[in-house]
Amino acid sequence: MAKKYKLKTHKSTAKRFKVTGTGKVMRTKGGKSHLRRRTPKRTKAKFTRMLEVSKSDAKRVMTLAPYLRRYKANPPR
């Protein structure tokens, strides 16, 4: 019987993206960390929202982090 190999997860990709229950790949906006003093409150509030990743980019994300969909909600023990 042939042994199946585990795939390595690209860790920075796994930290930056989340997968919803319906399977959409979501990301946060960049520019949240510093230099936001003069930014209007309305603009800063928009940073909290998560955006859906395009289909072509979602395919790339799932290639880099293949177990993202499987273990995010129910991690292995």
LOBA-233328 format. One record per atom (N, C-alpha, C, O): residue number from 1; z, x, y; atom name; residue in one letter. Coordinates in Angstrom, 2 decimals. Each point is the difference from the previous one (the first is absolute). Example, Ala and Ser with C-alpha at 12.3 -4.5 7.8 and 13.67 -1.06 7.14 Angstrom:
+-----+---------+---------+---------+-------+---------+
! num !      zz !      xx !      yy ! atomo ! residuo !
+-----+---------+---------+---------+-------+---------+
!   1 !    7.80 !   13.19 !   -5.69 !     N !       A !
!   1 !    0.00 !   -0.89 !    1.19 !    CA !       A !
!   1 !    0.00 !    0.90 !    1.20 !     C !       A !
!   1 !    0.66 !    1.04 !   -0.02 !     O !       A !
!   2 !   -1.38 !   -1.39 !    1.07 !     N !       S !
!   2 !    0.06 !    0.82 !    1.19 !    CA !       S !
!   2 !    0.73 !   -0.77 !    1.09 !     C !       S !
!   2 !    0.17 !    0.51 !    1.11 !     O !       S !
+-----+---------+---------+---------+-------+---------+
This chain:
+-----+---------+---------+---------+-------+---------+
! num !      zz !      xx !      yy ! atomo ! residuo !
+-----+---------+---------+---------+-------+---------+
!   1 !    0.00 !    0.83 !   -1.18 !     N !       M !
!   1 !    0.00 !   -0.83 !    1.18 !    CA !       M !
!   1 !    0.00 !    0.88 !    1.25 !     C !       M !
!   1 !    0.80 !    0.93 !    0.11 !     O !       M !
!   2 !   -1.69 !   -1.21 !    0.82 !     N !       A !
!   2 !   -0.12 !    0.80 !    1.22 !    CA !       A !
!   2 !    1.15 !   -0.32 !    0.96 !     C !       A !
!   2 !    0.37 !   -1.16 !    0.18 !     O !       A !
!   3 !    0.18 !    2.20 !    0.41 !     N !       K !
!   3 !    1.10 !   -0.17 !    0.94 !    CA !       K !
!   3 !   -0.54 !   -0.37 !    1.37 !     C !       K !
!   3 !   -0.95 !    0.61 !    0.49 !     O !       K !
!   4 !    1.57 !   -1.62 !    0.14 !     N !       K !
!   4 !   -0.39 !   -0.39 !    1.36 !    CA !       K !
!   4 !    0.84 !    0.81 !    0.98 !     C !       K !
!   4 !    1.20 !    0.15 !   -0.19 !     O !       K !
!   5 !   -1.83 !    0.34 !    1.22 !     N !       Y !
!   5 !    0.70 !    0.82 !    0.97 !    CA !       Y !
!   5 !    0.43 !   -0.82 !    1.20 !     C !       Y !
!   5 !   -0.68 !   -0.95 !    0.39 !     O !       Y !
!   6 !    1.81 !    1.33 !    0.19 !     N !       K !
!   6 !    0.47 !   -0.65 !    1.22 !    CA !       K !
!   6 !   -0.75 !    0.60 !    1.18 !     C !       K !
!   6 !   -0.33 !    1.18 !   -0.01 !     O !       K !
!   7 !    0.08 !   -2.00 !    1.01 !     N !       L !
!   7 !   -0.66 !    0.47 !    1.21 !    CA !       L !
!   7 !    1.05 !    0.34 !    1.04 !     C !       L !
!   7 !    1.05 !   -0.66 !    0.07 !     O !       L !
!   8 !   -1.31 !    1.67 !    0.72 !     N !       K !
!   8 !    0.96 !    0.38 !    1.03 !    CA !       K !
!   8 !   -0.24 !   -0.83 !    1.25 !     C !       K !
!   8 !   -1.14 !   -0.23 !    0.41 !     O !       K !
!   9 !    2.22 !   -0.22 !    0.20 !     N !       T !
!   9 !   -0.05 !   -0.80 !    1.22 !    CA !       T !
!   9 !    0.01 !    0.93 !    1.19 !     C !       T !
!   9 !    0.78 !    0.96 !    0.05 !     O !       T !
!  10 !   -1.65 !   -1.23 !    0.93 !     N !       H !
!  10 !   -0.01 !    0.72 !    1.26 !    CA !       H !
!  10 !    1.16 !   -0.56 !    0.81 !     C !       H !
!  10 !   -0.08 !   -1.12 !    0.50 !     O !       H !
!  11 !    1.16 !    1.89 !   -0.34 !     N !       K !
!  11 !    1.26 !   -0.52 !    0.51 !    CA !       K !
!  11 !   -0.08 !   -0.50 !    1.43 !     C !       K !
!  11 !    0.62 !   -1.01 !    0.33 !     O !       K !
!  12 !   -1.36 !    1.70 !    0.55 !     N !       S !
!  12 !   -0.07 !   -0.47 !    1.38 !    CA !       S !
!  12 !   -0.75 !   -1.32 !    0.10 !     C !       S !
!  12 !    0.30 !   -0.81 !    0.87 !     O !       S !
!  13 !   -1.27 !    0.58 !   -1.75 !     N !       T !
!  13 !   -0.71 !   -1.28 !   -0.04 !    CA !       T !
!  13 !    0.95 !   -1.10 !   -0.45 !     C !       T !
!  13 !   -0.01 !   -1.09 !    0.56 !     O !       T !
!  14 !    0.82 !    1.37 !   -1.57 !     N !       A !
!  14 !    0.93 !   -0.99 !   -0.52 !    CA !       A !
!  14 !    1.03 !   -0.41 !    1.05 !     C !       A !
!  14 !    0.46 !   -1.14 !   -0.01 !     O !       A !
!  15 !   -0.10 !    2.05 !    0.91 !     N !       K !
!  15 !    0.98 !   -0.29 !    1.04 !    CA !       K !
!  15 !   -0.61 !   -0.78 !    1.16 !     C !       K !
!  15 !    0.70 !   -0.76 !    0.67 !     O !       K !
!  16 !   -1.98 !    0.94 !   -0.43 !     N !       R !
!  16 !   -0.64 !   -0.61 !    1.17 !    CA !       R !
!  16 !   -0.55 !   -1.40 !   -0.24 !     C !       R !
!  16 !   -0.21 !   -0.75 !    0.96 !     O !       R !
!  17 !   -0.03 !    0.38 !   -2.20 !     N !       F !
!  17 !   -0.62 !   -1.28 !   -0.30 !    CA !       F !
!  17 !    0.88 !   -0.87 !   -0.88 !     C !       F !
!  17 !    0.78 !    0.50 !   -0.81 !     O !       F !
!  18 !   -0.93 !   -1.81 !    0.98 !     N !       K !
!  18 !    0.71 !   -0.97 !   -0.84 !    CA !       K !
!  18 !   -1.04 !   -0.96 !   -0.56 !     C !       K !
!  18 !   -1.04 !   -0.24 !    0.63 !     O !       K !
!  19 !    1.31 !   -0.32 !   -1.80 !     N !       V !
!  19 !   -0.90 !   -1.00 !   -0.58 !    CA !       V !
!  19 !    0.75 !   -1.33 !   -0.03 !     C !       V !
!  19 !    1.13 !   -0.07 !   -0.47 !     O !       V !
!  20 !   -1.77 !   -0.99 !    0.98 !     N !       T !
!  20 !    0.62 !   -1.31 !    0.02 !    CA !       T !
!  20 !   -0.09 !   -0.64 !   -1.39 !     C !       T !
!  20 !   -0.62 !    0.55 !   -0.91 !     O !       T !
!  21 !    1.25 !   -1.70 !    0.77 !     N !       G !
!  21 !   -0.03 !   -0.71 !   -1.26 !    CA !       G !
!  21 !   -1.38 !   -0.44 !   -0.40 !     C !       G !
!  21 !   -0.32 !   -0.10 !   -1.18 !     O !       G !
!  22 !   -0.53 !   -0.18 !    2.19 !     N !       T !
!  22 !   -1.37 !   -0.43 !   -0.28 !    CA !       T !
!  22 !   -0.94 !    1.17 !   -0.24 !     C !       T !
!  22 !   -1.17 !   -0.21 !   -0.34 !     O !       T !
!  23 !    1.66 !    1.45 !    0.53 !     N !       G !
!  23 !   -0.82 !    1.17 !   -0.28 !    CA !       G !
!  23 !   -0.63 !    0.64 !    1.22 !     C !       G !
!  23 !   -0.80 !    0.92 !   -0.15 !     O !       G !
!  24 !    1.13 !   -1.39 !    1.35 !     N !       K !
!  24 !   -0.54 !    0.62 !    1.22 !    CA !       K !
!  24 !    0.73 !    1.30 !    0.27 !     C !       K !
!  24 !    1.22 !    0.09 !   -0.19 !     O !       K !
!  25 !   -1.96 !    0.92 !    0.63 !     N !       V !
!  25 !    0.60 !    1.28 !    0.36 !    CA !       V !
!  25 !    0.27 !   -0.04 !    1.50 !     C !       V !
!  25 !   -0.92 !   -0.25 !    0.79 !     O !       V !
!  26 !    2.18 !    0.48 !   -0.40 !     N !       M !
!  26 !    0.41 !   -0.09 !    1.39 !    CA !       M !
!  26 !    0.42 !    1.37 !    0.51 !     C !       M !
!  26 !    0.48 !    0.84 !   -0.75 !     O !       M !
!  27 !   -0.66 !   -0.65 !    2.07 !     N !       R !
!  27 !    0.41 !    1.25 !    0.64 !    CA !       R !
!  27 !    0.68 !   -0.31 !    1.33 !     C !       R !
!  27 !   -0.17 !   -1.09 !    0.55 !     O !       R !
!  28 !    0.95 !    2.06 !   -0.05 !     N !       T !
!  28 !    0.60 !   -0.15 !    1.33 !    CA !       T !
!  28 !   -0.87 !    0.75 !    1.01 !     C !       T !
!  28 !   -0.85 !    0.81 !   -0.37 !     O !       T !
!  29 !    1.09 !   -1.08 !    1.63 !     N !       K !
!  29 !   -0.75 !    0.68 !    1.05 !    CA !       K !
!  29 !    0.60 !    1.36 !    0.28 !     C !       K !
!  29 !    1.21 !    0.19 !   -0.18 !     O !       K !
!  30 !   -2.03 !    0.74 !    0.63 !     N !       G !
!  30 !    0.49 !    1.31 !    0.37 !    CA !       G !
!  30 !    0.49 !    0.01 !    1.44 !     C !       G !
!  30 !   -0.22 !   -0.97 !    0.73 !     O !       G !
!  31 !    0.90 !    2.04 !   -0.32 !     N !       G !
!  31 !    0.47 !    0.13 !    1.36 !    CA !       G !
!  31 !    1.32 !   -0.70 !    0.27 !     C !       G !
!  31 !    0.28 !   -0.36 !    1.14 !     O !       G !
!  32 !    0.53 !    0.17 !   -2.17 !     N !       K !
!  32 !    1.26 !   -0.70 !    0.17 !    CA !       K !
!  32 !    1.17 !    0.92 !    0.27 !     C !       K !
!  32 !    1.05 !   -0.45 !    0.45 !     O !       K !
!  33 !   -1.20 !    1.73 !   -0.71 !     N !       S !
!  33 !    1.16 !    0.88 !   -0.05 !    CA !       S !
!  33 !    0.51 !    0.49 !    1.36 !     C !       S !
!  33 !    1.21 !   -0.02 !    0.23 !     O !       S !
!  34 !   -2.08 !    0.44 !    0.68 !     N !       H !
!  34 !    0.49 !    0.53 !    1.27 !    CA !       H !
!  34 !   -1.03 !   -0.23 !    1.11 !     C !       H !
!  34 !   -1.09 !   -0.50 !   -0.25 !     O !       H !
!  35 !    1.47 !    0.86 !    1.50 !     N !       L !
!  35 !   -0.82 !   -0.20 !    1.21 !    CA !       L !
!  35 !   -0.29 !   -1.48 !    0.23 !     C !       L !
!  35 !   -1.13 !   -0.38 !    0.32 !     O !       L !
!  36 !    2.15 !   -0.45 !   -0.47 !     N !       R !
!  36 !   -0.20 !   -1.44 !    0.18 !    CA !       R !
!  36 !    0.78 !   -0.54 !    1.19 !     C !       R !
!  36 !    0.15 !   -1.21 !    0.14 !     O !       R !
!  37 !    0.35 !    2.10 !    0.73 !     N !       R !
!  37 !    0.85 !   -0.44 !    1.09 !    CA !       R !
!  37 !   -0.75 !   -0.86 !    1.01 !     C !       R !
!  37 !    0.53 !   -1.02 !    0.46 !     O !       R !
!  38 !   -1.73 !    1.41 !   -0.12 !     N !       R !
!  38 !   -0.77 !   -0.73 !    0.99 !    CA !       R !
!  38 !   -0.87 !   -1.09 !   -0.60 !     C !       R !
!  38 !   -0.74 !   -0.67 !    0.73 !     O !       R !
!  39 !    0.81 !    0.48 !   -2.01 !     N !       T !
!  39 !   -0.81 !   -1.02 !   -0.67 !    CA !       T !
!  39 !    0.61 !   -1.38 !    0.24 !     C !       T !
!  39 !    1.22 !   -0.15 !   -0.11 !     O !       T !
!  40 !   -2.02 !   -0.85 !    0.44 !     N !       P !
!  40 !    0.54 !   -1.35 !    0.20 !    CA !       P !
!  40 !    0.64 !   -0.56 !   -1.27 !     C !       P !
!  40 !   -0.39 !    0.35 !   -1.11 !     O !       P !
!  41 !    1.37 !   -1.23 !    1.30 !     N !       K !
!  41 !    0.71 !   -0.59 !   -1.15 !    CA !       K !
!  41 !   -0.95 !   -0.77 !   -0.90 !     C !       K !
!  41 !    0.16 !   -0.01 !   -1.22 !     O !       K !
!  42 !   -1.13 !   -0.64 !    1.83 !     N !       R !
!  42 !   -0.97 !   -0.78 !   -0.78 !    CA !       R !
!  42 !   -0.79 !    0.90 !   -0.96 !     C !       R !
!  42 !   -0.26 !   -0.37 !   -1.15 !     O !       R !
!  43 !   -0.13 !    1.53 !    1.64 !     N !       T !
!  43 !   -0.73 !    0.96 !   -0.83 !    CA !       T !
!  43 !    0.89 !    0.55 !   -1.10 !     C !       T !
!  43 !   -0.44 !    0.16 !   -1.14 !     O !       T !
!  44 !    1.70 !    0.14 !    1.48 !     N !       K !
!  44 !    0.94 !    0.53 !   -0.98 !    CA !       K !
!  44 !    0.28 !   -1.02 !   -1.11 !     C !       K !
!  44 !    0.22 !    0.37 !   -1.15 !     O !       K !
!  45 !   -0.21 !   -1.64 !    1.51 !     N !       A !
!  45 !    0.24 !   -1.04 !   -0.99 !    CA !       A !
!  45 !   -1.12 !   -0.07 !   -1.03 !     C !       A !
!  45 !    0.22 !   -0.37 !   -1.15 !     O !       A !
!  46 !   -1.43 !    0.72 !    1.58 !     N !       K !
!  46 !   -1.15 !   -0.03 !   -0.91 !    CA !       K !
!  46 !    0.06 !    1.10 !   -1.06 !     C !       K !
!  46 !   -0.66 !   -0.09 !   -1.03 !     O !       K !
!  47 !    1.46 !    1.14 !    1.29 !     N !       F !
!  47 !    0.14 !    1.08 !   -0.96 !    CA !       F !
!  47 !    0.73 !   -0.43 !   -1.27 !     C !       F !
!  47 !   -0.16 !    0.62 !   -1.05 !     O !       F !
!  48 !    0.96 !   -1.69 !    1.14 !     N !       T !
!  48 !    0.80 !   -0.41 !   -1.16 !    CA !       T !
!  48 !   -0.84 !   -0.70 !   -1.06 !     C !       T !
!  48 !    0.37 !    0.00 !   -1.18 !     O !       T !
!  49 !   -1.49 !   -0.60 !    1.58 !     N !       R !
!  49 !   -0.85 !   -0.73 !   -0.95 !    CA !       R !
!  49 !   -0.71 !    0.91 !   -0.97 !     C !       R !
!  49 !   -0.35 !    1.13 !    0.33 !     O !       R !
!  50 !    0.13 !   -1.62 !   -1.52 !     N !       M !
!  50 !   -0.79 !    0.75 !   -0.98 !    CA !       M !
!  50 !   -1.41 !   -0.57 !   -0.01 !     C !       M !
!  50 !   -0.19 !   -1.21 !    0.15 !     O !       M !
!  51 !   -0.78 !    2.07 !   -0.32 !     N !       L !
!  51 !   -1.40 !   -0.40 !    0.00 !    CA !       L !
!  51 !   -0.60 !    0.16 !   -1.39 !     C !       L !
!  51 !    0.41 !    0.87 !   -0.77 !     O !       L !
!  52 !   -1.36 !   -1.72 !    0.47 !     N !       E !
!  52 !   -0.68 !    0.11 !   -1.29 !    CA !       E !
!  52 !   -1.03 !    1.12 !    0.07 !     C !       E !
!  52 !   -0.69 !    0.16 !    1.00 !     O !       E !
!  53 !    0.61 !    0.60 !   -2.06 !     N !       V !
!  53 !   -0.96 !    1.10 !   -0.10 !    CA !       V !
!  53 !   -1.34 !   -0.57 !   -0.47 !     C !       V !
!  53 !   -0.03 !   -0.95 !   -0.79 !     O !       V !
!  54 !   -1.07 !    1.52 !    1.28 !     N !       S !
!  54 !   -1.32 !   -0.47 !   -0.41 !    CA !       S !
!  54 !   -0.20 !    0.23 !   -1.50 !     C !       S !
!  54 !    0.69 !    0.81 !   -0.61 !     O !       S !
!  55 !   -1.64 !   -1.53 !    0.02 !     N !       K !
!  55 !   -0.23 !    0.06 !   -1.45 !    CA !       K !
!  55 !   -0.35 !    1.41 !   -0.47 !     C !       K !
!  55 !    0.49 !    0.45 !   -1.04 !     O !       K !
!  56 !   -1.33 !    0.25 !    1.82 !     N !       S !
!  56 !   -0.42 !    1.34 !   -0.42 !    CA !       S !
!  56 !    1.18 !    0.98 !    0.08 !     C !       S !
!  56 !    0.13 !    0.87 !   -0.87 !     O !       S !
!  57 !    0.71 !   -1.01 !    1.90 !     N !       D !
!  57 !    1.17 !    0.87 !    0.11 !    CA !       D !
!  57 !    1.06 !   -0.36 !   -1.04 !     C !       D !
!  57 !    0.71 !    0.88 !   -0.49 !     O !       D !
!  58 !   -0.61 !   -2.16 !    0.15 !     N !       A !
!  58 !    0.97 !   -0.44 !   -1.00 !    CA !       A !
!  58 !   -0.33 !    0.62 !   -1.36 !     C !       A !
!  58 !    0.89 !    0.36 !   -0.76 !     O !       A !
!  59 !   -2.17 !   -0.25 !    0.47 !     N !       K !
!  59 !   -0.44 !    0.61 !   -1.25 !    CA !       K !
!  59 !    0.43 !    1.47 !   -0.05 !     C !       K !
!  59 !    0.43 !    0.49 !   -1.04 !     O !       K !
!  60 !   -0.56 !    0.19 !    2.16 !     N !       R !
!  60 !    0.41 !    1.41 !    0.11 !    CA !       R !
!  60 !    1.50 !    0.15 !   -0.17 !     C !       R !
!  60 !    0.48 !    0.91 !   -0.68 !     O !       R !
!  61 !    0.27 !   -1.81 !    1.32 !     N !       V !
!  61 !    1.47 !    0.03 !   -0.09 !    CA !       V !
!  61 !    0.44 !   -0.20 !   -1.44 !     C !       V !
!  61 !    0.90 !    0.70 !   -0.48 !     O !       V !
!  62 !   -1.51 !   -1.64 !   -0.22 !     N !       M !
!  62 !    0.39 !   -0.28 !   -1.38 !    CA !       M !
!  62 !   -0.40 !    1.13 !   -0.94 !     C !       M !
!  62 !    0.61 !    0.18 !   -1.06 !     O !       M !
!  63 !   -1.63 !    0.59 !    1.44 !     N !       T !
!  63 !   -0.37 !    1.18 !   -0.79 !    CA !       T !
!  63 !    1.08 !    1.09 !    0.15 !     C !       T !
!  63 !    0.38 !    0.66 !   -0.96 !     O !       T !
!  64 !    0.11 !   -0.50 !    2.21 !     N !       L !
!  64 !    1.01 !    1.02 !    0.26 !    CA !       L !
!  64 !    1.38 !   -0.38 !   -0.54 !     C !       L !
!  64 !    0.77 !    0.86 !   -0.43 !     O !       L !
!  65 !   -0.47 !   -2.17 !    0.46 !     N !       A !
!  65 !    1.31 !   -0.47 !   -0.47 !    CA !       A !
!  65 !   -0.22 !   -1.11 !   -1.03 !     C !       A !
!  65 !    0.16 !   -1.18 !    0.33 !     O !       A !
!  66 !   -0.51 !    1.54 !   -1.57 !     N !       P !
!  66 !   -0.39 !   -1.01 !   -0.98 !    CA !       P !
!  66 !    1.11 !   -0.94 !   -0.44 !     C !       P !
!  66 !   -0.27 !   -1.11 !   -0.44 !     O !       P !
!  67 !    1.55 !    1.55 !    0.55 !     N !       Y !
!  67 !    1.11 !   -0.83 !   -0.46 !    CA !       Y !
!  67 !    0.66 !   -0.77 !    1.14 !     C !       Y !
!  67 !    1.05 !   -0.62 !   -0.20 !     O !       Y !
!  68 !   -1.65 !    0.65 !    1.37 !     N !       L !
!  68 !    0.57 !   -0.67 !    1.18 !    CA !       L !
!  68 !    0.14 !   -1.50 !   -0.23 !     C !       L !
!  68 !    1.04 !   -0.58 !    0.33 !     O !       L !
!  69 !   -2.03 !   -0.03 !   -0.90 !     N !       R !
!  69 !    0.01 !   -1.44 !   -0.23 !    CA !       R !
!  69 !    1.01 !   -0.37 !   -1.08 !     C !       R !
!  69 !    0.66 !   -1.04 !    0.08 !     O !       R !
!  70 !   -0.54 !    1.88 !   -1.08 !     N !       R !
!  70 !    0.80 !   -0.34 !   -1.17 !    CA !       R !
!  70 !    1.50 !    0.11 !    0.23 !     C !       R !
!  70 !    0.75 !   -0.88 !   -0.42 !     O !       R !
!  71 !   -0.29 !    1.95 !    1.07 !     N !       Y !
!  71 !    1.43 !    0.29 !    0.03 !    CA !       Y !
!  71 !    0.71 !   -0.26 !    1.31 !     C !       Y !
!  71 !    1.21 !    0.19 !    0.08 !     O !       Y !
!  72 !   -1.91 !   -0.62 !    0.96 !     N !       K !
!  72 !    0.66 !   -0.15 !    1.29 !    CA !       K !
!  72 !    1.09 !   -1.07 !   -0.06 !     C !       K !
!  72 !    1.12 !    0.23 !    0.47 !     O !       K !
!  73 !   -1.43 !   -1.38 !   -1.04 !     N !       A !
!  73 !    0.97 !   -1.09 !   -0.06 !    CA !       A !
!  73 !    0.97 !    0.18 !   -1.16 !     C !       A !
!  73 !    1.15 !   -0.44 !    0.09 !     O !       A !
!  74 !   -1.58 !    1.07 !   -1.17 !     N !       N !
!  74 !    0.81 !    0.10 !   -1.21 !    CA !       N !
!  74 !   -0.02 !    1.43 !   -0.53 !     C !       N !
!  74 !   -0.72 !    0.30 !   -0.95 !     O !       N !
!  75 !    1.51 !    0.61 !    1.57 !     N !       P !
!  75 !   -0.06 !    1.41 !   -0.41 !    CA !       P !
!  75 !    0.51 !    0.22 !   -1.43 !     C !       P !
!  75 !    0.88 !   -0.73 !   -0.46 !     O !       P !
!  76 !   -1.43 !    1.72 !   -0.23 !     N !       P !
!  76 !    0.46 !    0.27 !   -1.37 !    CA !       P !
!  76 !    1.42 !    0.56 !    0.00 !     C !       P !
!  76 !    0.42 !    0.61 !    0.99 !     O !       P !
!  77 !    0.31 !   -0.80 !   -2.08 !     N !       R !
!  77 !    1.39 !    0.50 !   -0.09 !    CA !       R !
!  77 !    0.03 !    1.36 !   -0.65 !     C !       R !
!  77 !    1.08 !    0.58 !   -0.16 !     O !       R !
+-----+---------+---------+---------+-------+---------+
